[in-house]
Amino acid sequence: MLMLAILACTKNICQAQRLQLAAVRGAQHKSRLPDHPRPCKLLSVPELPDISAYLTALESRIVGQPIQQVRLASPFLLRTVEPPLASIEGKRVRELRRIGKRIAIGVEDDLWLVLHLMIAGRLHWRAVGAELGGRNYLASTDFPNGSLVLTEAGAKRRASLHVIKGEEGLHELDPGGIDVFAASLADFRAALTAENRTLKRALTDPRILSGIGNAYSDEILHAAQLSPINLTRKIAPEQWERLFTATRETLQRWIDQLRAEARSSFPEKVTAFRKDMAVHGRYGQPCPRCGEKIQRIRYADNETNYCVRCQTGGKVLADRSLSRLLGDDWPRTLDELEALKRK
């Protein structure tokens, strides 16, 4: 009897502590939901529409121009030894390609300069011979009419530069994801159901789909009115049609918009957070379809944004950073979430 009393007392204490912690975290959570939330500071890899914008801007500037010199401020950027970097100097640019989320610059003699910007890498068009001043400046590819400068914010150096010989070497850098614009609905469904994964992970896996990442997958899923945690092998036929259409239409809309902007000026400030996006980067702001506040799931350096009413049938998805802390007190519905905020 004494042991049972001790266990009951311990259970009550733990429950009280958990409820107290939930109330504290709820107040903190509420404080992060102001009428005008601060913009998210998380970065995102430039995706298919962003890479398309870069290619549009570069086409008129460097195709037909000779590469005079490639200057490296960071030796860690170059990931290949053969062919040597100097082998592309003096050769004219023949064409530009997108390889997944990479930018490939093809020059004479079937050589390729391949850039992967990763999360924080960005391109800038500067005057001829631009100085590489500052810790964020990694490299400059110089042309007679200007310099293509690569920068990378933050302390981690993830951006990469490869010099590749021939189509075979270029193919080795391709993760293998299908081009959604060249695929049929059947191809699209087959690719995403090869493994039973969540829609969010399947859409952003470069081995499955080419060029889609965190930002545009949020926009696609909102347009399709599907939950990011739905499993690919449990999607109904009509949902596949919505997802396929939403993927193509969402990407095409942003490709057209960003390319139009790139024709007038070089895309110096490529960002995954745009004011006219529906959900991505809009945590706490109203859904443009139903008016409900956008929710989020945060994990590592990424954030998934979604609408509870439009995409998850009113269910609030567990946020790892908070649901582990709150345990059974994690709100499951919009009503429970609002009640938690009021504590």
C-alpha positions as CSV (number, residue, x, y, z in Angstrom):
1,M,0.0,0.0,0.0
2,L,2.8,2.3,0.9
3,M,4.5,1.7,-2.5
4,L,1.3,2.4,-4.4
5,A,0.8,5.7,-2.5
6,I,4.4,6.7,-3.4
7,L,3.9,5.8,-7.0
8,A,0.6,7.8,-7.1
9,C,2.2,10.8,-5.5
10,T,5.1,10.7,-7.9
11,K,2.7,10.5,-10.9
12,N,0.8,13.5,-9.6
13,I,4.0,15.5,-9.2
14,C,5.2,14.7,-12.7
15,Q,1.8,15.5,-14.1
16,A,1.8,18.8,-12.3
17,Q,5.3,19.7,-13.5
18,R,4.3,18.8,-17.0
19,L,1.2,20.9,-16.9
20,Q,3.2,23.8,-15.4
21,L,5.8,23.5,-18.2
22,A,3.1,23.3,-20.8
23,A,1.6,26.5,-19.5
24,V,5.0,28.2,-19.6
25,R,5.8,26.9,-23.1
26,G,2.2,27.8,-24.2
27,A,2.8,31.4,-23.1
28,Q,6.1,31.4,-24.9
29,H,4.5,29.9,-27.9
30,K,1.8,32.6,-27.8
31,S,4.5,35.2,-27.6
32,R,5.9,33.9,-30.9
33,L,2.5,34.4,-32.6
34,P,2.2,38.2,-32.7
35,D,-0.2,39.9,-35.2
36,H,2.8,40.5,-37.4
37,P,5.4,37.7,-36.7
38,R,9.0,38.4,-37.3
39,P,10.2,36.8,-40.6
40,C,11.9,33.5,-40.3
41,K,15.7,33.6,-40.4
42,L,16.2,30.0,-41.6
43,L,17.9,29.7,-45.0
44,S,16.9,27.5,-47.8
45,V,18.7,26.0,-50.8
46,P,18.0,27.8,-54.1
47,E,15.5,25.5,-55.9
48,L,14.3,25.0,-59.5
49,P,12.6,28.4,-60.0
50,D,15.6,30.2,-58.4
51,I,18.2,28.3,-60.5
52,S,16.1,29.0,-63.6
53,A,16.2,32.7,-62.7
54,Y,20.0,32.6,-62.4
55,L,20.3,30.8,-65.7
56,T,18.1,33.4,-67.4
57,A,20.2,36.2,-66.0
58,L,23.5,34.5,-67.0
59,E,22.5,33.6,-70.5
60,S,22.6,37.2,-71.8
61,R,25.8,38.0,-69.8
62,I,28.2,35.0,-70.3
63,V,27.1,32.8,-73.2
64,G,29.6,33.4,-76.0
65,Q,32.0,35.1,-73.6
66,P,35.4,33.7,-72.8
67,I,36.3,32.9,-69.2
68,Q,39.3,35.0,-68.5
69,Q,40.1,33.7,-65.0
70,V,38.6,31.9,-62.0
71,R,39.8,33.3,-58.7
72,L,39.4,31.4,-55.5
73,A,39.3,33.0,-52.1
74,S,38.6,29.7,-50.4
75,P,40.6,26.6,-51.6
76,F,38.0,24.3,-50.0
77,L,35.4,25.4,-52.6
78,L,37.0,23.4,-55.4
79,R,36.2,19.7,-55.1
80,T,38.0,18.3,-58.2
81,V,41.7,18.1,-59.2
82,E,41.4,16.8,-62.8
83,P,40.8,18.6,-65.1
84,P,42.6,21.5,-63.5
85,L,40.8,24.7,-62.9
86,A,43.1,26.6,-65.3
87,S,42.0,24.4,-68.2
88,I,38.8,26.3,-68.6
89,E,40.4,29.7,-68.8
90,G,40.4,31.3,-72.2
91,K,37.5,29.1,-73.4
92,R,34.1,30.5,-74.4
93,V,30.9,29.6,-72.8
94,R,28.7,27.4,-75.1
95,E,25.7,26.6,-72.9
96,L,24.1,26.6,-69.5
97,R,22.3,23.8,-67.8
98,R,20.5,23.0,-64.5
99,I,21.6,19.7,-62.9
100,G,19.2,19.2,-60.0
101,K,20.0,22.3,-57.9
102,R,23.4,22.8,-59.6
103,I,24.3,25.4,-62.2
104,A,26.5,23.9,-65.0
105,I,28.4,26.3,-67.3
106,G,29.6,24.5,-70.4
107,V,32.7,25.8,-72.3
108,E,34.7,24.7,-75.3
109,D,36.4,21.3,-75.4
110,D,33.4,19.8,-73.6
111,L,34.5,21.1,-70.2
112,W,32.0,22.1,-67.5
113,L,32.2,24.4,-64.5
114,V,29.6,23.2,-62.0
115,L,28.4,25.2,-59.0
116,H,26.3,23.9,-56.1
117,L,25.2,26.8,-53.9
118,M,23.9,24.6,-51.1
119,I,22.0,26.5,-48.4
120,A,23.7,29.9,-48.1
121,G,25.6,30.2,-51.4
122,R,24.5,33.1,-53.7
123,L,25.6,34.5,-57.0
124,H,26.2,38.2,-57.8
125,W,27.1,40.1,-61.0
126,R,29.9,42.6,-60.4
127,A,32.1,44.9,-62.4
128,V,35.2,43.4,-64.2
129,G,37.8,42.3,-61.7
130,A,35.7,42.7,-58.6
131,E,37.6,42.3,-55.4
132,L,37.0,39.3,-53.2
133,G,36.9,41.2,-49.9
134,G,35.2,39.9,-46.8
135,R,34.9,36.4,-45.4
136,N,31.8,35.6,-47.3
137,Y,33.4,35.9,-50.7
138,L,34.5,32.5,-52.1
139,A,35.2,32.9,-55.8
140,S,34.9,35.0,-58.9
141,T,34.7,33.9,-62.5
142,D,35.9,36.8,-64.6
143,F,34.6,37.6,-68.1
144,P,35.4,40.6,-70.4
145,N,32.1,42.3,-69.5
146,G,31.9,41.5,-65.7
147,S,32.6,39.1,-62.9
148,L,30.3,36.3,-61.5
149,V,31.0,36.3,-57.8
150,L,30.1,33.5,-55.4
151,T,29.4,34.3,-51.7
152,E,28.3,32.1,-48.9
153,A,26.9,33.4,-45.6
154,G,27.6,31.8,-42.3
155,A,30.6,29.9,-40.9
156,K,30.0,26.6,-42.6
157,R,31.4,26.2,-46.1
158,R,29.0,23.9,-48.0
159,A,29.0,25.4,-51.5
160,S,31.1,23.5,-54.1
161,L,32.8,23.9,-57.4
162,H,33.6,21.1,-59.8
163,V,35.4,21.1,-63.1
164,I,34.1,18.2,-65.2
165,K,35.1,16.7,-68.6
166,G,32.3,15.4,-70.8
167,E,28.7,14.3,-70.5
168,E,29.6,11.2,-68.5
169,G,31.3,13.2,-65.8
170,L,28.3,15.6,-65.7
171,H,25.9,12.7,-65.4
172,E,27.7,11.6,-62.2
173,L,26.7,14.8,-60.5
174,D,23.0,14.3,-61.2
175,P,21.1,12.9,-58.2
176,G,18.7,11.2,-60.7
177,G,15.4,12.8,-59.8
178,I,12.8,13.1,-62.6
179,D,11.9,16.4,-64.3
180,V,8.3,16.9,-63.4
181,F,7.7,18.8,-66.6
182,A,8.9,15.9,-68.7
183,A,7.0,13.3,-66.7
184,S,3.5,11.9,-66.9
185,L,1.2,11.4,-64.0
186,A,2.1,7.7,-64.0
187,D,5.8,8.5,-63.9
188,F,5.3,11.0,-61.1
189,R,3.3,8.6,-59.0
190,A,5.8,5.7,-59.6
191,A,8.7,7.8,-58.5
192,L,7.1,9.0,-55.3
193,T,5.8,5.6,-54.3
194,A,9.0,3.6,-54.9
195,E,9.4,4.0,-51.2
196,N,6.6,4.6,-48.6
197,R,7.6,8.1,-47.4
198,T,5.9,11.2,-46.3
199,L,4.9,13.6,-49.1
200,K,7.3,16.3,-47.7
201,R,10.3,14.0,-47.8
202,A,9.4,12.5,-51.2
203,L,8.9,15.9,-52.8
204,T,12.3,17.2,-51.5
205,D,14.4,14.1,-52.2
206,P,16.7,14.9,-55.2
207,R,16.8,11.2,-56.1
208,I,13.0,11.3,-56.7
209,L,12.2,14.8,-58.1
210,S,14.7,17.2,-59.6
211,G,15.1,20.7,-58.1
212,I,12.4,20.8,-55.4
213,G,13.3,21.7,-51.9
214,N,11.8,22.9,-48.6
215,A,10.2,26.2,-49.8
216,Y,8.4,25.1,-52.9
217,S,7.3,21.7,-51.5
218,D,5.4,23.7,-48.8
219,E,3.7,25.8,-51.6
220,I,2.9,22.6,-53.6
221,L,1.3,20.8,-50.7
222,H,-0.8,23.8,-49.8
223,A,-2.0,24.2,-53.4
224,A,-2.8,20.4,-53.5
225,Q,-4.5,20.7,-50.0
226,L,-2.5,17.7,-48.7
227,S,-0.7,17.1,-45.4
228,P,3.1,17.1,-45.5
229,I,3.1,13.9,-43.4
230,N,0.7,11.9,-45.6
231,L,2.4,8.7,-46.7
232,T,2.9,8.3,-50.5
233,R,1.4,4.8,-50.6
234,K,-1.8,5.9,-48.9
235,I,-2.7,8.7,-51.4
236,A,-5.9,8.3,-53.2
237,P,-6.0,8.5,-57.1
238,E,-7.8,11.9,-57.1
239,Q,-5.2,13.2,-54.6
240,W,-2.4,12.1,-57.0
241,E,-4.0,14.2,-59.8
242,R,-4.2,17.2,-57.5
243,L,-0.6,16.8,-56.4
244,F,0.8,16.4,-59.9
245,T,-1.1,19.4,-61.2
246,A,-0.2,21.5,-58.1
247,T,3.5,20.6,-58.5
248,R,3.7,21.6,-62.2
249,E,1.5,24.7,-61.8
250,T,3.3,26.0,-58.7
251,L,6.8,25.6,-60.1
252,Q,5.8,27.1,-63.5
253,R,4.2,30.1,-61.8
254,W,7.4,30.9,-59.9
255,I,9.7,30.0,-62.8
256,D,7.8,32.5,-65.0
257,Q,7.8,35.2,-62.3
258,L,11.5,34.9,-61.3
259,R,12.6,34.7,-64.9
260,A,10.7,37.9,-65.7
261,E,12.5,39.6,-62.8
262,A,15.9,38.2,-63.9
263,R,15.5,39.7,-67.4
264,S,15.4,43.2,-66.0
265,S,18.1,42.8,-63.3
266,F,20.4,40.2,-62.0
267,P,18.8,38.2,-59.1
268,E,21.1,39.5,-56.3
269,K,18.9,38.6,-53.4
270,V,17.6,35.0,-54.0
271,T,15.5,34.0,-51.1
272,A,13.0,31.2,-50.2
273,F,10.8,33.6,-48.3
274,R,8.7,35.8,-50.6
275,K,5.8,37.9,-49.5
276,D,3.4,36.5,-52.0
277,M,4.0,32.9,-51.1
278,A,0.9,31.1,-49.6
279,V,2.5,29.3,-46.6
280,H,6.2,29.0,-46.6
281,G,7.8,31.4,-44.2
282,R,4.4,32.7,-43.1
283,Y,4.1,31.1,-39.7
284,G,1.3,32.8,-37.7
285,Q,0.0,34.7,-40.7
286,P,-3.4,34.0,-42.3
287,C,-3.8,31.4,-44.9
288,P,-4.8,33.1,-48.2
289,R,-7.4,30.4,-48.8
290,C,-9.2,30.1,-45.5
291,G,-7.8,32.8,-43.2
292,E,-6.6,30.3,-40.5
293,K,-3.1,31.0,-39.0
294,I,-0.3,29.1,-40.7
295,Q,1.4,26.5,-38.5
296,R,4.9,25.0,-38.6
297,I,7.0,22.0,-37.9
298,R,10.6,22.9,-37.1
299,Y,13.5,20.4,-37.3
300,A,17.2,21.1,-37.5
301,D,17.7,24.0,-39.9
302,N,14.4,23.5,-41.7
303,E,10.8,24.5,-41.2
304,T,7.7,23.1,-42.8
305,N,4.7,25.4,-43.0
306,Y,1.1,24.3,-43.5
307,C,-2.5,25.3,-43.0
308,V,-4.4,23.2,-40.4
309,R,-7.8,23.8,-42.0
310,C,-6.8,23.3,-45.6
311,Q,-4.3,20.5,-45.4
312,T,-4.6,18.4,-42.2
313,G,-8.3,18.4,-41.5
314,G,-8.0,20.5,-38.4
315,K,-5.2,18.5,-36.8
316,V,-2.1,20.3,-35.5
317,L,1.0,18.4,-36.4
318,A,3.5,17.6,-33.7
319,D,6.5,20.0,-33.7
320,R,9.5,17.9,-32.5
321,S,11.1,20.7,-30.5
322,L,7.9,21.3,-28.5
323,S,6.0,18.0,-28.6
324,R,8.8,16.2,-26.9
325,L,8.7,18.8,-24.1
326,L,5.0,18.8,-23.7
327,G,4.3,15.1,-24.2
328,D,0.6,14.3,-23.7
329,D,-0.2,18.0,-23.4
330,W,0.7,18.7,-27.0
331,P,-2.4,20.2,-28.7
332,R,-4.0,18.0,-31.3
333,T,-6.6,20.4,-32.7
334,L,-6.9,24.1,-33.4
335,D,-9.3,24.4,-30.4
336,E,-6.7,22.8,-28.1
337,L,-4.0,25.0,-29.5
338,E,-6.0,28.1,-28.8
339,A,-6.8,26.9,-25.3
340,L,-3.0,26.3,-24.6
341,K,-2.2,29.8,-25.8
342,R,-4.7,31.3,-23.3
343,K,-3.1,29.6,-20.3
